[in-house]
Amino acid sequence: INRQIKALKNRPYIISATPGRLKDHMKRRTIRLNHIRTAVLDEADEMLNMGFIEDIQTILKQFSIRSSSKALEQWRRWGMYGHLPSLNSVI
């Protein structure tokens, strides 16, 4: 983890992390997500099916409200995540 913390101090343009590791960095305050403009949740449908909605919500709450709201609305438009809670309960 120390190597990752050191790399994050260099302000990388791209970060790839599992939800668990990302939450770990958020807890350690070694990463801030409020300035992120684009996020890709690879296999998000599988994360939701496996019950990781709370992890996704925790991560998305760290984005700007506009960005996280936009992401959830996009998921709904694709029709893949109709079971997501309302934006008010996520943000």
Summary of the structure (lengths in Angstrom):
residues: 91
radius of gyration: 13.5
end to end distance: 28.7
largest distance: 40.1
contacts: 194
relative contact order: 0.13
helix: 54%
strand: 0%
